[in-house]
């Protein structure tokens, strides 16, 4: 398939997927934030893998075009002879909007560079940070690990390059603390570590990176950026609900969240506990006494994955007809009497 046509068809499929997910998320607006977080995660993953699936799976619908056939000759007349000439279609001779593909590649390259710079900054901050060997912090970490059932003990580090705590890493996870964390109370230490361990256990930083990759591919698509914003909102809210489910008081958690958020001076490319993004609504959700805070089981996640694949695969397999396969047909019909009949062109 022509690259420009492939990009157009892929964008159309992404529009359909994201539009459907927006409707589903609105219908579940009173449900659990964990469910909505899962839906947005699968939506951004679907638009990211849909181009690859369309290359691996092909589902073409046969299209019938105009046919030219010689009718039976009248009684007593000589058979007719048809001469056909095939000409390339106009769409193959002229390729309009040839600048679209280079423009898309430039947008992808610039967006990828921006994402890479953010991760390099986070990685360098972690390398320069000092390890935290404080007995109180280590004791709190052991306590929180037992409550969150996190199998890997992350490294605690402290740095002046960040204003808020954040978590990063998979094989060697790290929780980076701001410089003023040495003066935090025991309750704030427990709340912060609980929040960051939930992020690490769910691999939220990796999911956030994949969501950003989806927006890099569809940098021109407004629905993709809107979906990323909703993804971030539900990611933090579902993490807040997970902390509340451990028995943390809602008012105390909201107070710590606001207090830490006030110290933010610069956004970072990582998953924050106290991100200023949508902070007011996060606090309102925390203080809502009737909010649905139920989590997700592995079975529910597996079922959602199966449903997503079953819905996305047929859509990704649909392919547009290649315009290069379309050609014009012209010719002349001769009969025994010497008369001629010009055949109309068809495509």
ZASE-618556 format. One record per residue: residue in three letters; x, y, z of N, C-alpha, C in turn. Coordinates in steps of 0.05 Angstrom, whole numbers. Layout:
N
PT   code     n_px     n_py     n_pz    ca_px    ca_py    ca_pz     c_px     c_py     c_pz
PT    ALA        X        Y        Z        X        Y        Z        X        Y        Z
...
% end
This chain:
347
PT   code     n_px     n_py     n_pz    ca_px    ca_py    ca_pz     c_px     c_py     c_pz
PT    UNK       17      -24        0        0        0        0       18       25        0
PT    UNK        8       46      -13       22       71      -14       25       82       15
PT    UNK       49       92       22       53      102       50       34      124       58
PT    UNK       27      142       39        9      163       46      -19      152       51
PT    UNK      -28      133       35      -54      120       39      -54      105       65
PT    UNK      -32       91       71      -30       76       96      -32       94      120
PT    UNK      -20      118      119      -22      137      141      -50      147      144
PT    UNK      -63      152      122      -91      163      123     -110      142      135
PT    UNK     -107      117      126     -125       95      135     -119       90      165
PT    UNK      -94       90      173      -87       85      201      -98      107      219
PT    UNK      -97      132      210     -108      154      225     -138      152      228
PT    UNK     -151      142      207     -180      138      208     -187      117      228
PT    UNK     -172       95      229     -177       74      248     -173       83      276
PT    UNK     -152       99      281     -147      110      307     -169      128      316
PT    UNK     -181      144      298     -203      161      304     -227      144      313
PT    UNK     -232      123      299     -255      105      307     -250       93      335
PT    UNK     -226       83      340     -220       71      366     -223       91      389
PT    UNK     -211      114      386     -211      134      407     -239      145      411
PT    UNK     -254      149      390     -281      160      393     -299      140      409
PT    UNK     -296      114      402     -311       94      417     -303       93      446
PT    UNK     -277       95      452     -268       95      480     -277      119      495
PT    UNK     -279      142      483     -289      166      496     -318      161      504
PT    UNK     -334      149      487     -362      143      494     -363      123      517
PT    UNK     -346      102      516     -346       82      538     -338       95      564
PT    UNK     -317      112      564     -308      124      588     -329      143      600
PT    UNK     -344      156      582     -366      173      592     -388      157      605
PT    UNK     -394      134      593     -415      116      605     -406      105      632
PT    UNK     -380      103      636     -369       92      662     -359      114      680
PT    UNK     -369      139      676     -359      161      692     -363      159      722
PT    UNK     -384      143      730     -389      139      758     -377      113      768
PT    UNK     -362       99      752     -350       74      760     -323       78      773
PT    UNK     -308       57      776     -282       58      788     -261       72      769
PT    UNK     -244       88      781     -223      100      765     -203       80      754
PT    UNK     -200       57      768     -183       36      759     -193       24      732
PT    UNK     -219       22      729     -231       12      705     -226       32      682
PT    UNK     -230       57      687     -226       77      666     -196       79      659
PT    UNK     -179       76      679     -150       76      673     -143       53      655
PT    UNK     -154       30      660     -149        7      643     -159       11      615
PT    UNK     -182       24      612     -194       29      586     -177       48      570
PT    UNK     -167       69      583     -150       89      568     -123       76      561
PT    UNK     -113       60      579      -87       47      573      -90       29      549
PT    UNK     -111       13      547     -115       -5      524     -121       11      499
PT    UNK     -135       34      502     -141       50      478     -116       61      465
PT    UNK      -98       72      481      -73       82      471      -55       60      460
PT    UNK      -55       37      474      -40       14      464      -52        4      437
PT    UNK      -78        5      435      -91       -5      410      -83       13      386
PT    UNK      -84       39      389      -77       56      366      -47       54      360
PT    UNK      -32       45      380       -3       42      375        3       17      359
PT    UNK      -11       -5      366       -5      -30      353      -23      -35      328
PT    UNK      -43      -19      324      -61      -23      301      -45      -22      274
PT    UNK      -26       -4      270      -11       -5      244        4      -30      240
PT    UNK       16      -41      262       31      -66      259       11      -89      253
PT    UNK      -12      -90      266      -31     -111      261      -41     -109      232
PT    UNK      -45      -85      222      -54      -83      194      -34      -93      174
PT    UNK       -8      -93      181       12     -104      163       13     -135      166
PT    UNK        7     -145      189        8     -174      193      -17     -189      185
PT    UNK      -40     -175      188      -66     -187      182      -78     -172      159
PT    UNK      -88     -186      140     -100     -173      116     -128     -184      112
PT    UNK     -147     -165      111     -175     -173      107     -185     -154       85
PT    UNK     -186     -165       60     -195     -149       37     -223     -157       29
PT    UNK     -239     -137       25     -266     -141       15     -267     -140      -15
PT    UNK     -274     -161      -29     -274     -160      -59     -293     -139      -69
PT    UNK     -283     -122      -87     -299     -101      -99     -304     -108     -128
PT    UNK     -328     -106     -138     -335     -112     -165     -336      -87     -181
PT    UNK     -321      -85     -203     -321      -61     -220     -336      -66     -245
PT    UNK     -338      -47     -262     -352      -50     -288     -337      -70     -305
PT    UNK     -352      -87     -317     -340     -108     -334     -348     -102     -363
PT    UNK     -330     -109     -381     -335     -106     -409     -335     -133     -422
PT    UNK     -356     -140     -435     -358     -167     -447     -370     -164     -475
PT    UNK     -362     -180     -492     -373     -180     -519     -399     -196     -520
PT    UNK     -419     -182     -529     -445     -196     -530     -446     -215     -554
PT    UNK     -465     -233     -552     -467     -253     -573     -474     -239     -599
PT    UNK     -461     -248     -620     -466     -235     -646     -493     -244     -657
PT    UNK     -507     -226     -672     -533     -233     -683     -530     -256     -703
PT    UNK     -553     -268     -710     -552     -291     -728     -543     -283     -755
PT    UNK     -523     -296     -766     -513     -291     -792     -491     -270     -794
PT    UNK     -484     -258     -772     -463     -238     -772     -436     -250     -763
PT    UNK     -415     -237     -771     -388     -246     -764     -382     -239     -735
PT    UNK     -365     -255     -722     -358     -249     -695     -343     -223     -693
PT    UNK     -346     -209     -670     -333     -183     -666     -306     -187     -653
PT    UNK     -289     -168     -659     -262     -168     -647     -259     -144     -629
PT    UNK     -249     -147     -604     -246     -126     -585     -216     -121     -580
PT    UNK     -207      -97     -584     -180      -89     -578     -180      -71     -553
PT    UNK     -165      -78     -532     -165      -63     -507     -137      -52     -502
PT    UNK     -137      -29     -491     -112      -16     -482     -115       -6     -454
PT    UNK      -96      -13     -437      -97       -5     -409      -79       18     -405
PT    UNK      -89       39     -392      -73       62     -386      -72       66     -356
PT    UNK      -50       76     -345      -49       81     -316      -69      102     -308
PT    UNK      -79       98     -284      -99      116     -273      -86      144     -268
PT    UNK     -104      164     -267      -94      191     -262      -81      193     -235
PT    UNK      -91      179     -214      -80      180     -187      -52      170     -185
PT    UNK      -43      153     -205      -16      143     -204        3      162     -217
PT    UNK       -7      177     -238       11      196     -251       16      220     -234
PT    UNK       -4      228     -218       -2      252     -201       -7      244     -172
PT    UNK       12      250     -155        9      243     -126        6      269     -111
PT    UNK      -19      277     -105      -23      302      -91      -15      299      -62
PT    UNK       -8      323      -49       -1      324      -21       22      306      -14
PT    UNK       43      306      -31       66      290      -26       82      300       -2
PT    UNK       76      325        7       91      336       29       81      326       56
PT    UNK       58      312       57       46      304       82       64      283       97
PT    UNK       75      264       82       91      243       94      117      255      106
PT    UNK      132      272       92      156      284      105      149      300      130
PT    UNK      126      315      128      118      330      152      112      313      176
PT    UNK       98      290      171       93      272      193      118      260      204
PT    UNK      137      254      188      163      243      198      178      264      214
PT    UNK      177      289      206      190      310      222      176      313      249
PT    UNK      150      312      250      136      314      275      143      290      294
PT    UNK      144      266      282      152      243      298      180      246      309
PT    UNK      198      255      292      226      258      301      229      278      324
PT    UNK      216      301      321      218      322      342      205      313      368
PT    UNK      182      299      366      169      289      390      185      267      404
PT    UNK      198      250      388      215      230      399      239      242      414
PT    UNK      250      262      402      273      276      415      264      288      442
PT    UNK      241      300      443      231      311      467      227      290      489
PT    UNK      216      267      481      212      246      501      239      235      510
PT    UNK      258      232      492      284      221      499      298      240      519
PT    UNK      296      266      514      309      286      532      297      284      560
PT    UNK      271      280      562      259      278      588      269      253      603
PT    UNK      271      231      589      281      207      603      311      209      610
PT    UNK      326      222      593      355      225      599      358      243      624
PT    UNK      342      264      626      343      281      649      335      266      675
PT    UNK      314      250      673      306      234      696      328      214      704
PT    UNK      340      201      684      361      181      690      385      194      702
PT    UNK      393      217      692      417      231      703      411      241      731
PT    UNK      387      250      736      380      259      763      382      235      783
PT    UNK      374      212      774      376      188      792      405      181      797
PT    UNK      421      183      777      450      176      780      464      195      799
PT    UNK      457      220      798      470      240      815      459      241      843
PT    UNK      436      228      847      423      229      874      438      212      894
PT    UNK      436      220      919      449      205      941      430      185      953
PT    UNK      440      162      960      424      141      972      415      149     1000
PT    UNK      391      141     1007      380      147     1033      383      122     1051
PT    UNK      399      125     1072      404      103     1090      391      108     1117
PT    UNK      374      129     1119      362      136     1144      345      113     1154
PT    UNK      348      107     1180      335       84     1192      305       87     1192
PT    UNK      295      112     1195      266      116     1195      254      111     1168
PT    UNK      268      121     1147      258      117     1120      259       87     1113
PT    UNK      280       73     1120      282       45     1114      261       28     1128
PT    UNK      255       35     1153      235       21     1168      207       26     1156
PT    UNK      202       50     1148      176       56     1135      174       42     1108
PT    UNK      196       39     1094      195       25     1068      189       -4     1072
PT    UNK      200      -17     1092      194      -45     1098      165      -48     1106
PT    UNK      154      -30     1121      126      -32     1129      108      -29     1105
PT    UNK      113      -10     1088       96       -5     1065       98      -28     1045
PT    UNK      122      -39     1041      125      -62     1023      108      -86     1031
PT    UNK      105      -91     1057       89     -113     1066       59     -108     1060
PT    UNK       51      -83     1059       23      -76     1055       16      -75     1026
PT    UNK       34      -68     1009       29      -66      980       36      -92      965
PT    UNK       50     -111      979       58     -136      967       77     -132      943
PT    UNK       94     -113      946      114     -108      925      138     -125      930
PT    UNK      146     -141      910      168     -160      915      196     -149      913
PT    UNK      199     -127      897      226     -115      894      229      -91      912
PT    UNK      250      -90      927      254      -66      944      268      -45      927
PT    UNK      256      -22      924      268        0      908      290       14      924
PT    UNK      307       27      910      327       44      923      315       71      929
PT    UNK      320       80      953      312      107      961      335      126      956
PT    UNK      329      147      941      350      167      936      339      195      941
PT    UNK      357      214      946      349      241      952      364      260      934
PT    UNK      350      281      923      364      299      905      351      327      908
PT    UNK      368      347      902      359      374      902      348      382      874
PT    UNK      349      364      855      340      369      828      310      364      824
PT    UNK      297      355      844      268      350      842      254      363      866
PT    UNK      230      372      862      214      384      883      194      364      895
PT    UNK      189      343      881      169      323      890      180      295      886
PT    UNK      170      276      901      179      249      898      169      237      872
PT    UNK      184      220      859      175      205      836      190      178      835
PT    UNK      177      160      821      188      132      818      196      128      789
PT    UNK      216      110      785      226      105      758      240       78      758
PT    UNK      238       64      736      253       39      732      236       14      735
PT    UNK      248       -7      724      234      -33      724      252      -54      737
PT    UNK      274      -61      725      292      -81      737      304      -71      763
PT    UNK      312      -45      763      323      -33      787      308       -8      794
PT    UNK      284      -11      806      267       12      811      279       31      832
PT    UNK      273       56      828      284       77      846      261       96      853
PT    UNK      261      105      878      243      126      887      260      150      894
PT    UNK      257      172      880      273      195      884      257      215      902
PT    UNK      270      224      923      257      242      943      269      270      941
PT    UNK      254      290      946      265      317      946      283      322      970
PT    UNK      298      344      970      317      349      991      304      354     1018
PT    UNK      280      366     1018      267      372     1043      252      348     1055
PT    UNK      255      324     1043      241      300     1054      252      291     1080
PT    UNK      276      300     1088      288      293     1114      271      304     1137
PT    UNK      256      325     1132      240      337     1153      211      327     1153
PT    UNK      204      308     1136      177      299     1135      169      283     1160
PT    UNK      143      283     1166      133      267     1188      131      238     1180
PT    UNK      127      221     1199      126      192     1193      101      186     1176
PT    UNK       79      200     1180       55      195     1165       59      203     1136
PT    UNK       73      226     1131       78      234     1103       97      215     1090
PT    UNK      117      205     1104      135      185     1092      120      160     1084
PT    UNK      102      151     1101       87      127     1094       69      131     1070
PT    UNK       55      154     1069       37      160     1047       52      162     1020
PT    UNK       75      176     1021       91      180      996      101      153      986
PT    UNK      112      137     1004      123      111      995      100       92      986
PT    UNK       77       94      999       55       77      990       47       85      961
PT    UNK       45      111      956       37      120      929       57      111      908
PT    UNK       82      115      914      103      109      894      106       79      889
PT    UNK      102       63      910      103       34      907       80       23      891
PT    UNK       57       36      893       34       28      876       41       34      847
PT    UNK       53       57      842       62       63      814       81       42      804
PT    UNK      100       34      820      120       15      812      108      -13      808
PT    UNK       90      -21      825       78      -47      823       62      -49      798
PT    UNK       49      -28      789       32      -28      765       48      -21      740
PT    UNK       74      -15      743       91       -7      721       79       18      707
PT    UNK       70       37      722       57       60      711       76       77      694
PT    UNK      101       78      701      119       95      685      123       83      657
PT    UNK      122       57      655      125       44      629       99       48      613
PT    UNK       76       46      625       51       51      611       49       80      602
PT    UNK       59       98      619       58      126      611       77      131      587
PT    UNK       99      118      587      118      120      564      105      110      538
PT    UNK       91       87      540       77       76      516       55       95      507
PT    UNK       41      107      526       20      126      519       32      150      505
PT    UNK       56      159      514       69      181      500       78      173      472
PT    UNK       86      148      469       94      138      442       70      139      423
PT    UNK       46      132      433       22      133      417       17      162      407
PT    UNK       22      181      425       18      209      417       40      219      399
PT    UNK       63      206      400       85      213      381       77      205      353
PT    UNK       66      180      350       58      170      324       35      187      313
PT    UNK       16      195      331       -7      211      322       -5      239      333
PT    UNK       18      252      330       23      278      341        4      299      329
PT    UNK       -7      294      306      -25      313      292      -54      309      300
PT    UNK      -60      288      316      -87      280      322      -96      291      349
PT    UNK     -116      308      349     -125      320      375     -136      299      394
PT    UNK     -150      279      384     -161      259      401     -140      243      416
PT    UNK     -117      239      404      -95      225      417      -85      240      441
PT    UNK      -82      266      439      -72      283      461      -94      285      483
PT    UNK     -119      286      475     -140      286      495     -141      260      510
PT    UNK     -136      238      496     -136      211      509     -112      209      528
PT    UNK      -89      221      521      -66      221      539      -72      236      565
PT    UNK      -86      259      562      -94      274      585     -112      259      604
PT    UNK     -132      245      592     -150      228      608     -135      205      621
PT    UNK     -116      194      606     -100      172      616      -85      181      641
PT    UNK      -72      204      641      -58      214      664      -76      219      687
PT    UNK      -99      231      682     -118      236      704     -126      210      718
PT    UNK     -134      190      702     -143      165      714     -120      150      727
PT    UNK      -96      153      716      -73      139      728      -68      149      757
PT    UNK      -69      175      760      -64      186      787      -87      181      806
PT    UNK     -112      183      795     -135      179      812     -137      150      821
PT    UNK     -131      132      803     -132      103      811     -110       97      831
PT    UNK      -87      110      829      -66      106      848      -74      118      875
PT    UNK      -87      141      875      -97      153      900     -117      134      913
PT    UNK     -135      122      898     -155      103      909     -141       79      921
PT    UNK     -120       70      908     -105       47      918      -93       53      946
PT    UNK      -83       77      949      -72       85      976      -95       87      996
PT    UNK     -118       97      988     -140       99     1007     -150       72     1015
PT    UNK     -149       53      997     -158       25     1004     -140       12     1024
PT    UNK     -116       22     1028      -98       10     1049     -105       20     1077
PT    UNK     -124       38     1079     -132       48     1105     -124       77     1111
PT    UNK     -111       90     1092     -103      118     1096     -127      136     1097
PT    UNK     -128      155     1116     -150      174     1118     -151      192     1094
PT    UNK     -174      196     1083     -177      212     1058     -169      241     1063
PT    UNK     -177      253     1085     -170      281     1090     -140      285     1094
PT    UNK     -128      266     1108      -99      268     1113      -83      265     1087
PT    UNK      -92      246     1071      -78      242     1045      -81      267     1027
PT    UNK     -105      278     1026     -109      302     1010      -91      325     1021
PT    UNK      -89      328     1047      -72      349     1058      -43      345     1050
PT    UNK      -33      321     1052       -5      316     1044       -1      322     1014
PT    UNK      -21      314      998      -19      318      969      -17      347      962
PT    UNK      -34      363      974      -33      392      968       -8      405      978
PT    UNK        1      397     1002       26      408     1013       50      403      996
PT    UNK       52      378      985       75      371      968       73      385      941
PT    UNK       48      387      931       44      400      905       52      429      905
PT    UNK       50      442      928       57      470      929       86      475      924
PT    UNK      102      455      928      131      458      924      140      453      896
PT    UNK      122      447      878      129      441      850      136      467      836
PT    UNK      159      468      824      168      492      809      172      485      779
PT    UNK      176      459      772      182      452      744      171      424      739
PT    UNK      156      419      718      146      392      712      169      375      702
PT    UNK      167      349      708      187      330      699      174      308      682
PT    UNK      191      293      667      180      272      650      180      246      666
PT    UNK      165      245      687      163      221      703      135      220      717
PT    UNK      129      199      731      103      196      744      105      208      772
PT    UNK       90      229      777       91      244      802       69      236      821
PT    UNK       75      237      847       54      234      866       37      260      867
PT    UNK       51      283      867       38      308      871       39      325      845
PT    UNK       33      313      823       32      327      798       10      349      800
PT    UNK       17      373      791       -3      395      791      -24      392      770
PT    UNK      -21      372      752      -40      368      731      -66      358      744
PT    UNK      -88      373      741     -115      365      750     -115      361      781
PT    UNK      -99      377      795      -97      373      824     -123      378      839
PT    UNK     -137      399      830     -162      406      844     -182      383      843
PT    UNK     -185      371      819     -204      349      817     -195      324      831
PT    UNK     -169      321      833     -159      298      849     -166      301      878
PT    UNK     -163      325      888     -170      329      917     -200      326      921
PT    UNK     -217      336      902     -246      332      904     -253      302      904
PT    UNK     -239      287      887     -245      258      885     -236      244      911
PT    UNK     -214      253      923     -205      241      948     -224      246      971
PT    UNK     -237      269      971     -255      276      993     -284      267      988
PT    UNK     -289      255      965     -316      245      959     -322      220      975
PT    UNK     -341      221      993     -346      197     1010     -360      174      996
PT    UNK     -373      179      973     -387      157      959     -373      148      934
PT    UNK     -349      156      930     -334      149      906     -328      120      905
PT    UNK     -331      108      881     -324       80      877     -294       77      875
PT    UNK     -281       63      894     -252       61      895     -243       32      892
PT    UNK     -259       15      880     -252      -13      877     -229      -16      857
PT    UNK     -212      -35      862     -190      -41      844     -197      -62      823
PT    UNK     -177      -72      809     -181      -91      788     -166     -117      795
PT    UNK     -178     -139      787     -165     -165      791     -150     -172      765
PT    UNK     -132     -192      767     -118     -201      743     -137     -213      723
PT    UNK     -158     -226      732     -177     -238      714     -192     -216      698
PT    UNK     -199     -194      711     -212     -172      697     -193     -159      676
PT    UNK     -168     -157      683     -148     -146      664     -145     -164      640
PT    UNK     -144     -190      645     -141     -209      623     -166     -209      605
PT    UNK     -189     -207      617     -214     -206      601     -215     -181      584
PT    UNK     -207     -158      596     -206     -133      581     -186     -135      557
PT    UNK     -164     -149      562     -144     -152      540     -156     -169      518
PT    UNK     -170     -190      524     -182     -207      504     -203     -192      488
PT    UNK     -220     -177      502     -240     -162      488     -228     -141      470
PT    UNK     -207     -127      479     -194     -107      463     -182     -118      438
PT    UNK     -168     -141      440     -157     -154      416     -178     -163      397
PT    UNK     -200     -174      408     -222     -183      390     -235     -160      375
PT    UNK     -235     -136      387     -247     -113      374     -228      -98      355
PT    UNK     -203      -97      363     -183      -82      347     -173      -97      323
PT    UNK     -169     -123      326     -157     -139      304     -174     -138      278
PT    UNK     -200     -141      279     -215     -139      253     -213     -111      241
PT    UNK     -213      -90      259     -211      -63      248     -183      -58      236
PT    UNK     -163      -68      249     -136      -65      239     -131      -80      213
PT    UNK     -146     -103      210     -142     -119      186     -155     -107      161
PT    UNK     -173      -89      164     -186      -76      141     -165      -60      126
PT    UNK     -165      -63       99     -146      -48       83     -160      -34       60
PT    UNK     -150      -11       54     -162        4       32     -152       -7        5
PT    UNK     -167       -3      -16     -159      -12      -42     -137        6      -52
PT    UNK     -116       -7      -62      -93        8      -72     -101       23      -97
PT    UNK      -97       50      -98     -105       65     -122      -89       57     -146
PT    UNK      -65       46     -143      -49       39     -166      -61       15     -181
PT    UNK      -79        0     -167      -92      -23     -180     -114      -14     -199
PT    UNK     -122       12     -197     -144       21     -214     -133       31     -240
PT    UNK     -144       23     -262     -135       32     -288     -159       37     -306
PT    UNK     -154       51     -327     -175       57     -346     -175       37     -369
PT    UNK     -198       34     -382     -201       15     -403     -213       29     -427
PT    UNK     -199       27     -449     -210       39     -474     -204       21     -497
PT    UNK     -218       24     -519     -213        6     -542     -233       12     -564
PT    UNK     -231       -4     -585     -249       -2     -608     -260      -29     -616
PT    UNK     -285      -29     -623     -299      -54     -631     -302      -53     -661
PT    UNK     -293      -74     -674     -296      -77     -703     -315     -100     -709
PT    UNK     -332      -95     -729     -349     -118     -738     -344     -122     -768
PT    UNK     -357     -143     -778     -352     -151     -806     -360     -130     -826
PT    UNK     -380     -114     -819     -390      -94     -838     -371      -70     -841
PT    UNK     -351      -68     -823     -333      -45     -825     -340      -22     -807
PT    UNK     -363      -23     -794     -371       -2     -775     -354       -3     -750
PT    UNK     -350       20     -737     -335       22     -713     -352       33     -690
PT    UNK     -345       26     -666     -359       36     -642     -338       42     -621
PT    UNK     -336       66     -612     -317       74     -592     -327       65     -564
PT    UNK     -309       51     -550     -317       42     -523     -313       65     -504
PT    UNK     -331       71     -486     -327       91     -465     -306       82     -445
PT    UNK     -291      101     -435     -272       94     -414     -286       88     -388
PT    UNK     -275       70     -373     -286       62     -348     -263       58     -328
PT    UNK     -268       62     -303     -247       59     -283     -259       48     -258
% end
